[in-house]
Amino acid sequence: MFDLKLYFTEKNKQINAALDEILKEDSSWIAEAMKYSLMAGGKRIRPVLCMAAAEAVRGNPKDVLPAACAIEMIHTYSLIHDDLPAMDDDELRRGKPTCHVAYDEATAILAGDALLTLAFQTLSSVRAEGHSRQWLHIAGIIAHAAGYRGMIEGQMRDIASEGTLPDLNALEDMHALKTGALIQASVKSGAILGGGSRTQIEHLEVYAKNIGLAFQVADDILNVEGNQEIMGKAVGTDSTRKKSTYPSVMGIEKSKAFAGNLINNALQSLDVFGTESDPLRAVAMYIIERKR
């Protein structure tokens, strides 16, 4: 039986070591704030997915570490900015004070900006003889996912939808951008850098689209039913802010069934792979079984 806990531990060790290496010589105030949020813990799901996708196509997961680290930096920057008073105004993240609480609002803004910039500096610094065009392509995929036609557009739609009750299609489109885009970029980047065929990449794109949406549905459910002590952040905030969520549109039970269907679709897309995609299968199940 595949041991996902062990897999996360091994991959997190590699990812954290790579992130430490990138920031090891920086001890400035802004670098400390960046490290505070970047090294705050968590499962590193996006970079792990990037590495697991490379393994699924029989590539070397270590070869994709620069992309995995860049994706985690972008994800962390988005969390720092989401937590700001002008956005979600959260005081806890992963059981610790959020960046603007631990430091100050201006430092948090700049720490997020710096992490986003460092992500692309990391991607552009890869020395891969004969593969520079491929890495340029990866940088484009990640930039699109994180940009104004991806994650940022999703966040804007989320803000605009507060106090409204959008239909299911509008909600799905919003979360495909806000949460799904970077997850899809993580999987696709790993598959491309791992040397996947067009067919393999297409199947992994279907997988990523489904787990990306399922991840957000699970997040919405946890905001209703989750345990603050386990999650390390406040619960019930979506209702307080009148956010548009799957439970508010579909109800809890239908949301759970919807998430289950998405995971089943994701697992079916992996049928063309052998045991090399077991990590991706396990991550898919973890997404709807997690408690935080």
Phi and psi restraints in degrees (value plus and minus 20) as a CYANA .aco file:
   2 PHE   PHI     -90.0   -50.0
   2 PHE   PSI     112.1   152.1
   3 ASP   PHI    -119.0   -79.0
   3 ASP   PSI      75.2   115.2
   4 LEU   PHI     -87.7   -47.7
   4 LEU   PSI     -57.3   -17.3
   5 LYS   PHI     -79.3   -39.3
   5 LYS   PSI     -64.9   -24.9
   6 LEU   PHI     -84.9   -44.9
   6 LEU   PSI     -60.3   -20.3
   7 TYR   PHI     -82.4   -42.4
   7 TYR   PSI     -66.7   -26.7
   8 PHE   PHI     -79.5   -39.5
   8 PHE   PSI     -62.7   -22.7
   9 THR   PHI     -80.8   -40.8
   9 THR   PSI     -66.3   -26.3
  10 GLU   PHI     -85.2   -45.2
  10 GLU   PSI     -65.9   -25.9
  11 LYS   PHI     -90.4   -50.4
  11 LYS   PSI     -58.7   -18.7
  12 ASN   PHI     -81.9   -41.9
  12 ASN   PSI     -56.9   -16.9
  13 LYS   PHI     -82.0   -42.0
  13 LYS   PSI     -62.8   -22.8
  14 GLN   PHI     -88.0   -48.0
  14 GLN   PSI     -63.0   -23.0
  15 ILE   PHI     -85.9   -45.9
  15 ILE   PSI     -65.6   -25.6
  16 ASN   PHI     -84.1   -44.1
  16 ASN   PSI     -58.1   -18.1
  17 ALA   PHI     -84.2   -44.2
  17 ALA   PSI     -60.3   -20.3
  18 ALA   PHI     -87.6   -47.6
  18 ALA   PSI     -60.4   -20.4
  19 LEU   PHI     -85.9   -45.9
  19 LEU   PSI     -60.5   -20.5
  20 ASP   PHI     -80.1   -40.1
  20 ASP   PSI     -60.8   -20.8
  21 GLU   PHI     -83.7   -43.7
  21 GLU   PSI     -58.3   -18.3
  22 ILE   PHI     -85.6   -45.6
  22 ILE   PSI     -57.2   -17.2
  23 LEU   PHI    -128.3   -88.3
  23 LEU   PSI     -11.1    28.9
  24 LYS   PHI     -83.4   -43.4
  24 LYS   PSI     -51.0   -11.0
  25 GLU   PHI    -112.6   -72.6
  25 GLU   PSI     -16.8    23.2
  26 ASP   PHI    -124.9   -84.9
  26 ASP   PSI     104.5   144.5
  27 SER   PHI    -149.2  -109.2
  27 SER   PSI      -1.9    38.1
  28 SER   PHI     -91.4   -51.4
  28 SER   PSI     147.6   187.6
  29 TRP   PHI     -78.1   -38.1
  29 TRP   PSI     -64.6   -24.6
  30 ILE   PHI     -88.5   -48.5
  30 ILE   PSI     -57.8   -17.8
  31 ALA   PHI     -84.5   -44.5
  31 ALA   PSI     -57.6   -17.6
  32 GLU   PHI     -83.8   -43.8
  32 GLU   PSI     -60.6   -20.6
  33 ALA   PHI     -85.7   -45.7
  33 ALA   PSI     -58.9   -18.9
  34 MET   PHI     -81.4   -41.4
  34 MET   PSI     -67.5   -27.5
  35 LYS   PHI     -84.4   -44.4
  35 LYS   PSI     -57.1   -17.1
  36 TYR   PHI     -74.2   -34.2
  36 TYR   PSI     -66.2   -26.2
  37 SER   PHI    -103.4   -63.4
  37 SER   PSI     -58.6   -18.6
  38 LEU   PHI     -86.5   -46.5
  38 LEU   PSI     -54.8   -14.8
  39 MET   PHI    -125.7   -85.7
  39 MET   PSI       6.1    46.1
  40 ALA   PHI     -99.9   -59.9
  40 ALA   PSI     -19.6    20.4
  41 GLY   PHI      86.3   126.3
  41 GLY   PSI    -179.3  -139.3
  42 GLY   PHI      79.6   119.6
  42 GLY   PSI     148.1   188.1
  43 LYS   PHI    -103.5   -63.5
  43 LYS   PSI     -30.3     9.7
  44 ARG   PHI      37.0    77.0
  44 ARG   PSI      25.1    65.1
  45 ILE   PHI     -79.6   -39.6
  45 ILE   PSI     -63.4   -23.4
  46 ARG   PHI     -85.4   -45.4
  46 ARG   PSI     -70.3   -30.3
  47 PRO   PHI     -86.4   -46.4
  47 PRO   PSI     -52.5   -12.5
  48 VAL   PHI     -84.0   -44.0
  48 VAL   PSI     -61.6   -21.6
  49 LEU   PHI     -81.1   -41.1
  49 LEU   PSI     -59.2   -19.2
  50 CYS   PHI     -79.9   -39.9
  50 CYS   PSI     -66.1   -26.1
  51 MET   PHI     -89.8   -49.8
  51 MET   PSI     -59.4   -19.4
  52 ALA   PHI     -86.6   -46.6
  52 ALA   PSI     -55.0   -15.0
  53 ALA   PHI     -85.5   -45.5
  53 ALA   PSI     -58.2   -18.2
  54 ALA   PHI     -82.7   -42.7
  54 ALA   PSI     -61.6   -21.6
  55 GLU   PHI     -85.1   -45.1
  55 GLU   PSI     -56.4   -16.4
  56 ALA   PHI     -81.5   -41.5
  56 ALA   PSI     -50.5   -10.5
  57 VAL   PHI    -120.3   -80.3
  57 VAL   PSI      -3.2    36.8
  58 ARG   PHI      46.8    86.8
  58 ARG   PSI      12.5    52.5
  59 GLY   PHI    -114.1   -74.1
  59 GLY   PSI     156.1   196.1
  60 ASN   PHI    -112.6   -72.6
  60 ASN   PSI      94.9   134.9
  61 PRO   PHI     -81.1   -41.1
  61 PRO   PSI     -47.4    -7.4
  62 LYS   PHI     -87.4   -47.4
  62 LYS   PSI     -45.6    -5.6
  63 ASP   PHI     -88.5   -48.5
  63 ASP   PSI     -39.9     0.1
  64 VAL   PHI    -121.0   -81.0
  64 VAL   PSI     -14.2    25.8
  65 LEU   PHI     -75.9   -35.9
  65 LEU   PSI     -59.9   -19.9
  66 PRO   PHI     -80.0   -40.0
  66 PRO   PSI     -59.3   -19.3
  67 ALA   PHI     -88.5   -48.5
  67 ALA   PSI     -62.5   -22.5
  68 ALA   PHI     -80.4   -40.4
  68 ALA   PSI     -63.1   -23.1
  69 CYS   PHI     -87.0   -47.0
  69 CYS   PSI     -61.4   -21.4
  70 ALA   PHI     -81.1   -41.1
  70 ALA   PSI     -62.0   -22.0
  71 ILE   PHI     -84.1   -44.1
  71 ILE   PSI     -60.7   -20.7
  72 GLU   PHI     -87.2   -47.2
  72 GLU   PSI     -56.4   -16.4
  73 MET   PHI     -84.6   -44.6
  73 MET   PSI     -61.3   -21.3
  74 ILE   PHI     -85.4   -45.4
  74 ILE   PSI     -63.4   -23.4
  75 HIS   PHI     -80.3   -40.3
  75 HIS   PSI     -63.8   -23.8
  76 THR   PHI     -85.0   -45.0
  76 THR   PSI     -62.4   -22.4
  77 TYR   PHI     -78.1   -38.1
  77 TYR   PSI     -60.9   -20.9
  78 SER   PHI     -85.6   -45.6
  78 SER   PSI     -55.0   -15.0
  79 LEU   PHI     -89.3   -49.3
  79 LEU   PSI     -62.2   -22.2
  80 ILE   PHI     -77.9   -37.9
  80 ILE   PSI     -66.1   -26.1
  81 HIS   PHI     -92.8   -52.8
  81 HIS   PSI     -56.6   -16.6
  82 ASP   PHI     -80.8   -40.8
  82 ASP   PSI     -53.8   -13.8
  83 ASP   PHI     -97.9   -57.9
  83 ASP   PSI     -32.5     7.5
  84 LEU   PHI     -82.3   -42.3
  84 LEU   PSI     134.6   174.6
  85 PRO   PHI     -74.7   -34.7
  85 PRO   PSI     -53.8   -13.8
  86 ALA   PHI     -93.0   -53.0
  86 ALA   PSI     -34.9     5.1
  87 MET   PHI    -130.3   -90.3
  87 MET   PSI    -123.3   -83.3
  88 ASP   PHI    -111.0   -71.0
  88 ASP   PSI     -35.1     4.9
  89 ASP   PHI      33.9    73.9
  89 ASP   PSI      31.3    71.3
  90 ASP   PHI    -114.1   -74.1
  90 ASP   PSI     125.6   165.6
  91 GLU   PHI    -126.0   -86.0
  91 GLU   PSI     -32.8     7.2
  92 LEU   PHI    -146.3  -106.3
  92 LEU   PSI     120.9   160.9
  93 ARG   PHI    -167.5  -127.5
  93 ARG   PSI      99.9   139.9
  94 ARG   PHI      35.6    75.6
  94 ARG   PSI      17.0    57.0
  95 GLY   PHI      58.4    98.4
  95 GLY   PSI     -14.0    26.0
  96 LYS   PHI    -143.1  -103.1
  96 LYS   PSI     136.9   176.9
  97 PRO   PHI     -77.0   -37.0
  97 PRO   PSI     119.1   159.1
  98 THR   PHI     -84.3   -44.3
  98 THR   PSI     145.4   185.4
  99 CYS   PHI     -78.3   -38.3
  99 CYS   PSI     -62.6   -22.6
 100 HIS   PHI     -91.4   -51.4
 100 HIS   PSI     -41.5    -1.5
 101 VAL   PHI    -101.2   -61.2
 101 VAL   PSI     -63.6   -23.6
 102 ALA   PHI     -88.6   -48.6
 102 ALA   PSI     -53.2   -13.2
 103 TYR   PHI    -134.1   -94.1
 103 TYR   PSI    -120.2   -80.2
 104 ASP   PHI    -183.6  -143.6
 104 ASP   PSI     149.6   189.6
 105 GLU   PHI     -82.8   -42.8
 105 GLU   PSI     -64.7   -24.7
 106 ALA   PHI     -82.1   -42.1
 106 ALA   PSI     -62.3   -22.3
 107 THR   PHI     -83.9   -43.9
 107 THR   PSI     -59.8   -19.8
 108 ALA   PHI     -83.0   -43.0
 108 ALA   PSI     -62.8   -22.8
 109 ILE   PHI     -80.2   -40.2
 109 ILE   PSI     -66.8   -26.8
 110 LEU   PHI     -89.6   -49.6
 110 LEU   PSI     -54.7   -14.7
 111 ALA   PHI     -83.5   -43.5
 111 ALA   PSI     -61.7   -21.7
 112 GLY   PHI     -83.2   -43.2
 112 GLY   PSI     -66.6   -26.6
 113 ASP   PHI     -78.1   -38.1
 113 ASP   PSI     -62.9   -22.9
 114 ALA   PHI     -86.3   -46.3
 114 ALA   PSI     -59.0   -19.0
 115 LEU   PHI     -86.3   -46.3
 115 LEU   PSI     -60.2   -20.2
 116 LEU   PHI     -82.3   -42.3
 116 LEU   PSI     -64.3   -24.3
 117 THR   PHI     -85.7   -45.7
 117 THR   PSI     -63.1   -23.1
 118 LEU   PHI     -83.2   -43.2
 118 LEU   PSI     -51.3   -11.3
 119 ALA   PHI     -78.9   -38.9
 119 ALA   PSI     -65.0   -25.0
 120 PHE   PHI     -99.7   -59.7
 120 PHE   PSI     -46.3    -6.3
 121 GLN   PHI     -82.8   -42.8
 121 GLN   PSI     -61.0   -21.0
 122 THR   PHI     -83.1   -43.1
 122 THR   PSI     -65.1   -25.1
 123 LEU   PHI     -84.2   -44.2
 123 LEU   PSI     -57.7   -17.7
 124 SER   PHI     -99.9   -59.9
 124 SER   PSI     -29.2    10.8
 125 SER   PHI    -116.4   -76.4
 125 SER   PSI     -19.7    20.3
 126 VAL   PHI     -87.2   -47.2
 126 VAL   PSI     108.2   148.2
 127 ARG   PHI    -118.7   -78.7
 127 ARG   PSI      75.4   115.4
 128 ALA   PHI    -148.8  -108.8
 128 ALA   PSI      68.9   108.9
 129 GLU   PHI     -77.7   -37.7
 129 GLU   PSI     105.7   145.7
 130 GLY   PHI      63.6   103.6
 130 GLY   PSI     -23.8    16.2
 131 HIS   PHI    -143.7  -103.7
 131 HIS   PSI      -2.1    37.9
 132 SER   PHI     -83.2   -43.2
 132 SER   PSI     -56.7   -16.7
 133 ARG   PHI     -86.2   -46.2
 133 ARG   PSI     -56.2   -16.2
 134 GLN   PHI     -85.2   -45.2
 134 GLN   PSI     -62.5   -22.5
 135 TRP   PHI     -88.1   -48.1
 135 TRP   PSI     -52.6   -12.6
 136 LEU   PHI     -84.2   -44.2
 136 LEU   PSI     -59.8   -19.8
 137 HIS   PHI     -82.2   -42.2
 137 HIS   PSI     -62.9   -22.9
 138 ILE   PHI     -82.8   -42.8
 138 ILE   PSI     -62.6   -22.6
 139 ALA   PHI     -79.7   -39.7
 139 ALA   PSI     -58.6   -18.6
 140 GLY   PHI     -85.9   -45.9
 140 GLY   PSI     -62.1   -22.1
 141 ILE   PHI     -80.8   -40.8
 141 ILE   PSI     -66.4   -26.4
 142 ILE   PHI     -89.1   -49.1
 142 ILE   PSI     -60.6   -20.6
 143 ALA   PHI     -82.6   -42.6
 143 ALA   PSI     -62.0   -22.0
 144 HIS   PHI     -83.3   -43.3
 144 HIS   PSI     -63.6   -23.6
 145 ALA   PHI     -83.9   -43.9
 145 ALA   PSI     -55.7   -15.7
 146 ALA   PHI    -108.2   -68.2
 146 ALA   PSI     -32.3     7.7
 147 GLY   PHI    -109.6   -69.6
 147 GLY   PSI    -181.9  -141.9
 148 TYR   PHI     -93.0   -53.0
 148 TYR   PSI     -30.0    10.0
 149 ARG   PHI    -124.2   -84.2
 149 ARG   PSI     -13.4    26.6
 150 GLY   PHI    -149.1  -109.1
 150 GLY   PSI    -133.9   -93.9
 151 MET   PHI     -78.6   -38.6
 151 MET   PSI     -62.6   -22.6
 152 ILE   PHI     -86.5   -46.5
 152 ILE   PSI     -61.0   -21.0
 153 GLU   PHI     -82.0   -42.0
 153 GLU   PSI     -59.7   -19.7
 154 GLY   PHI     -81.8   -41.8
 154 GLY   PSI     -60.5   -20.5
 155 GLN   PHI     -85.7   -45.7
 155 GLN   PSI     -60.4   -20.4
 156 MET   PHI     -82.5   -42.5
 156 MET   PSI     -62.2   -22.2
 157 ARG   PHI     -85.0   -45.0
 157 ARG   PSI     -56.2   -16.2
 158 ASP   PHI     -82.5   -42.5
 158 ASP   PSI     -64.6   -24.6
 159 ILE   PHI     -84.3   -44.3
 159 ILE   PSI     -64.8   -24.8
 160 ALA   PHI     -86.6   -46.6
 160 ALA   PSI     -45.9    -5.9
 161 SER   PHI    -107.0   -67.0
 161 SER   PSI     -25.8    14.2
 162 GLU   PHI     -79.3   -39.3
 162 GLU   PSI     111.4   151.4
 163 GLY   PHI      65.0   105.0
 163 GLY   PSI     -20.1    19.9
 164 THR   PHI    -134.4   -94.4
 164 THR   PSI     152.9   192.9
 165 LEU   PHI    -148.7  -108.7
 165 LEU   PSI      65.0   105.0
 166 PRO   PHI     -88.9   -48.9
 166 PRO   PSI     140.9   180.9
 167 ASP   PHI     -95.0   -55.0
 167 ASP   PSI     150.6   190.6
 168 LEU   PHI     -82.5   -42.5
 168 LEU   PSI     -58.0   -18.0
 169 ASN   PHI     -84.0   -44.0
 169 ASN   PSI     -62.3   -22.3
 170 ALA   PHI     -85.5   -45.5
 170 ALA   PSI     -59.1   -19.1
 171 LEU   PHI     -85.0   -45.0
 171 LEU   PSI     -62.8   -22.8
 172 GLU   PHI     -84.2   -44.2
 172 GLU   PSI     -63.7   -23.7
 173 ASP   PHI     -81.1   -41.1
 173 ASP   PSI     -62.6   -22.6
 174 MET   PHI     -80.7   -40.7
 174 MET   PSI     -67.3   -27.3
 175 HIS   PHI     -98.4   -58.4
 175 HIS   PSI     -44.4    -4.4
 176 ALA   PHI     -81.9   -41.9
 176 ALA   PSI     -50.5   -10.5
 177 LEU   PHI    -105.7   -65.7
 177 LEU   PSI     -71.8   -31.8
 178 LYS   PHI     -83.8   -43.8
 178 LYS   PSI     -66.3   -26.3
 179 THR   PHI    -130.6   -90.6
 179 THR   PSI     -62.8   -22.8
 180 GLY   PHI     -89.8   -49.8
 180 GLY   PSI     -53.4   -13.4
 181 ALA   PHI     -79.8   -39.8
 181 ALA   PSI     -65.9   -25.9
 182 LEU   PHI     -93.1   -53.1
 182 LEU   PSI     -52.5   -12.5
 183 ILE   PHI     -85.8   -45.8
 183 ILE   PSI     -62.6   -22.6
 184 GLN   PHI     -82.8   -42.8
 184 GLN   PSI     -61.7   -21.7
 185 ALA   PHI     -83.2   -43.2
 185 ALA   PSI     -56.1   -16.1
 186 SER   PHI     -81.4   -41.4
 186 SER   PSI     -69.7   -29.7
 187 VAL   PHI     -88.3   -48.3
 187 VAL   PSI     -65.6   -25.6
 188 LYS   PHI     -84.1   -44.1
 188 LYS   PSI     -61.2   -21.2
 189 SER   PHI     -81.2   -41.2
 189 SER   PSI     -65.8   -25.8
 190 GLY   PHI     -81.9   -41.9
 190 GLY   PSI     -61.0   -21.0
 191 ALA   PHI     -86.0   -46.0
 191 ALA   PSI     -62.0   -22.0
 192 ILE   PHI     -86.8   -46.8
 192 ILE   PSI     -69.0   -29.0
 193 LEU   PHI     -87.7   -47.7
 193 LEU   PSI     -45.5    -5.5
 194 GLY   PHI     -99.7   -59.7
 194 GLY   PSI     -24.2    15.8
 195 GLY   PHI      66.7   106.7
 195 GLY   PSI       5.8    45.8
 196 GLY   PHI     -86.4   -46.4
 196 GLY   PSI     130.6   170.6
 197 SER   PHI     -96.5   -56.5
 197 SER   PSI     147.8   187.8
 198 ARG   PHI     -79.1   -39.1
 198 ARG   PSI     -62.4   -22.4
 199 THR   PHI     -83.7   -43.7
 199 THR   PSI     -64.5   -24.5
 200 GLN   PHI     -81.3   -41.3
 200 GLN   PSI     -63.6   -23.6
 201 ILE   PHI     -84.2   -44.2
 201 ILE   PSI     -60.0   -20.0
 202 GLU   PHI     -81.7   -41.7
 202 GLU   PSI     -63.2   -23.2
 203 HIS   PHI     -85.0   -45.0
 203 HIS   PSI     -58.7   -18.7
 204 LEU   PHI     -91.1   -51.1
 204 LEU   PSI     -48.6    -8.6
 205 GLU   PHI     -86.6   -46.6
 205 GLU   PSI     -58.7   -18.7
 206 VAL   PHI     -84.4   -44.4
 206 VAL   PSI     -64.5   -24.5
 207 TYR   PHI     -75.7   -35.7
 207 TYR   PSI     -70.4   -30.4
 208 ALA   PHI     -85.4   -45.4
 208 ALA   PSI     -59.1   -19.1
 209 LYS   PHI     -80.9   -40.9
 209 LYS   PSI     -61.9   -21.9
 210 ASN   PHI     -93.3   -53.3
 210 ASN   PSI     -62.4   -22.4
 211 ILE   PHI     -92.6   -52.6
 211 ILE   PSI     -49.8    -9.8
 212 GLY   PHI     -82.1   -42.1
 212 GLY   PSI     -62.5   -22.5
 213 LEU   PHI     -92.8   -52.8
 213 LEU   PSI     -59.8   -19.8
 214 ALA   PHI     -82.1   -42.1
 214 ALA   PSI     -55.5   -15.5
 215 PHE   PHI     -79.8   -39.8
 215 PHE   PSI     -63.1   -23.1
 216 GLN   PHI     -90.1   -50.1
 216 GLN   PSI     -59.6   -19.6
 217 VAL   PHI     -79.9   -39.9
 217 VAL   PSI     -64.4   -24.4
 218 ALA   PHI     -83.0   -43.0
 218 ALA   PSI     -59.9   -19.9
 219 ASP   PHI     -80.3   -40.3
 219 ASP   PSI     -63.6   -23.6
 220 ASP   PHI     -82.1   -42.1
 220 ASP   PSI     -60.4   -20.4
 221 ILE   PHI     -87.5   -47.5
 221 ILE   PSI     -62.6   -22.6
 222 LEU   PHI     -82.9   -42.9
 222 LEU   PSI     -50.9   -10.9
 223 ASN   PHI     -87.8   -47.8
 223 ASN   PSI     -38.9     1.1
 224 VAL   PHI    -115.8   -75.8
 224 VAL   PSI     -67.0   -27.0
 225 GLU   PHI    -127.0   -87.0
 225 GLU   PSI     -27.9    12.1
 226 GLY   PHI     -89.0   -49.0
 226 GLY   PSI     144.5   184.5
 227 ASN   PHI    -122.4   -82.4
 227 ASN   PSI      99.0   139.0
 228 GLN   PHI     -78.7   -38.7
 228 GLN   PSI     -56.3   -16.3
 229 GLU   PHI     -85.5   -45.5
 229 GLU   PSI     -57.5   -17.5
 230 ILE   PHI     -97.7   -57.7
 230 ILE   PSI     -61.2   -21.2
 231 MET   PHI     -95.8   -55.8
 231 MET   PSI     -47.7    -7.7
 232 GLY   PHI      56.1    96.1
 232 GLY   PSI      -3.2    36.8
 233 LYS   PHI    -173.6  -133.6
 233 LYS   PSI     145.0   185.0
 234 ALA   PHI     -86.9   -46.9
 234 ALA   PSI     129.8   169.8
 235 VAL   PHI    -133.9   -93.9
 235 VAL   PSI     143.3   183.3
 236 GLY   PHI      59.7    99.7
 236 GLY   PSI     -16.5    23.5
 237 THR   PHI     -93.0   -53.0
 237 THR   PSI     -49.2    -9.2
 238 ASP   PHI     -81.9   -41.9
 238 ASP   PSI     -63.2   -23.2
 239 SER   PHI     -86.4   -46.4
 239 SER   PSI     -62.2   -22.2
 240 THR   PHI     -80.0   -40.0
 240 THR   PSI     -60.0   -20.0
 241 ARG   PHI    -108.7   -68.7
 241 ARG   PSI     -18.8    21.2
 242 LYS   PHI      37.3    77.3
 242 LYS   PSI      23.4    63.4
 243 LYS   PHI     -98.1   -58.1
 243 LYS   PSI     131.7   171.7
 244 SER   PHI    -103.0   -63.0
 244 SER   PSI      94.5   134.5
 245 THR   PHI    -151.5  -111.5
 245 THR   PSI     148.9   188.9
 246 TYR   PHI     -84.0   -44.0
 246 TYR   PSI     -63.7   -23.7
 247 PRO   PHI     -81.3   -41.3
 247 PRO   PSI     -54.6   -14.6
 248 SER   PHI     -92.0   -52.0
 248 SER   PSI     -47.1    -7.1
 249 VAL   PHI    -112.9   -72.9
 249 VAL   PSI     -61.1   -21.1
 250 MET   PHI    -128.4   -88.4
 250 MET   PSI     -40.7    -0.7
 251 GLY   PHI      71.3   111.3
 251 GLY   PSI     140.4   180.4
 252 ILE   PHI     -83.4   -43.4
 252 ILE   PSI     -71.5   -31.5
 253 GLU   PHI     -85.0   -45.0
 253 GLU   PSI     -62.2   -22.2
 254 LYS   PHI     -87.3   -47.3
 254 LYS   PSI     -53.0   -13.0
 255 SER   PHI     -84.3   -44.3
 255 SER   PSI     -62.0   -22.0
 256 LYS   PHI     -84.6   -44.6
 256 LYS   PSI     -62.0   -22.0
 257 ALA   PHI     -84.9   -44.9
 257 ALA   PSI     -59.7   -19.7
 258 PHE   PHI     -82.9   -42.9
 258 PHE   PSI     -64.4   -24.4
 259 ALA   PHI     -81.4   -41.4
 259 ALA   PSI     -60.8   -20.8
 260 GLY   PHI     -81.8   -41.8
 260 GLY   PSI     -61.4   -21.4
 261 ASN   PHI     -84.3   -44.3
 261 ASN   PSI     -59.6   -19.6
 262 LEU   PHI     -82.6   -42.6
 262 LEU   PSI     -62.8   -22.8
 263 ILE   PHI     -86.2   -46.2
 263 ILE   PSI     -58.9   -18.9
 264 ASN   PHI     -81.1   -41.1
 264 ASN   PSI     -61.0   -21.0
 265 ASN   PHI     -82.3   -42.3
 265 ASN   PSI     -61.4   -21.4
 266 ALA   PHI     -82.6   -42.6
 266 ALA   PSI     -64.8   -24.8
 267 LEU   PHI     -85.4   -45.4
 267 LEU   PSI     -58.8   -18.8
 268 GLN   PHI     -82.5   -42.5
 268 GLN   PSI     -54.3   -14.3
 269 SER   PHI     -87.4   -47.4
 269 SER   PSI     -36.3     3.7
 270 LEU   PHI    -112.6   -72.6
 270 LEU   PSI     -16.2    23.8
 271 ASP   PHI     -81.4   -41.4
 271 ASP   PSI     -44.2    -4.2
 272 VAL   PHI     -97.7   -57.7
 272 VAL   PSI     -29.5    10.5
 273 PHE   PHI    -122.6   -82.6
 273 PHE   PSI     141.5   181.5
 274 GLY   PHI    -115.8   -75.8
 274 GLY   PSI    -169.0  -129.0
 275 THR   PHI     -86.6   -46.6
 275 THR   PSI     -35.8     4.2
 276 GLU   PHI     -83.4   -43.4
 276 GLU   PSI     -37.7     2.3
 277 SER   PHI    -120.8   -80.8
 277 SER   PSI      -8.1    31.9
 278 ASP   PHI     -76.1   -36.1
 278 ASP   PSI     -59.2   -19.2
 279 PRO   PHI     -78.8   -38.8
 279 PRO   PSI     -59.3   -19.3
 280 LEU   PHI     -86.9   -46.9
 280 LEU   PSI     -58.5   -18.5
 281 ARG   PHI     -82.8   -42.8
 281 ARG   PSI     -63.9   -23.9
 282 ALA   PHI     -86.6   -46.6
 282 ALA   PSI     -59.0   -19.0
 283 VAL   PHI     -84.2   -44.2
 283 VAL   PSI     -59.5   -19.5
 284 ALA   PHI     -78.5   -38.5
 284 ALA   PSI     -64.9   -24.9
 285 MET   PHI     -88.3   -48.3
 285 MET   PSI     -57.7   -17.7
 286 TYR   PHI     -80.0   -40.0
 286 TYR   PSI     -57.2   -17.2
 287 ILE   PHI     -76.0   -36.0
 287 ILE   PSI     -60.3   -20.3
 288 ILE   PHI    -116.9   -76.9
 288 ILE   PSI     -26.6    13.4
 289 GLU   PHI    -121.4   -81.4
 289 GLU   PSI     -32.3     7.7
 290 ARG   PHI     -85.0   -45.0
 290 ARG   PSI     137.0   177.0
 291 LYS   PHI    -129.2   -89.2
 291 LYS   PSI     -20.1    19.9
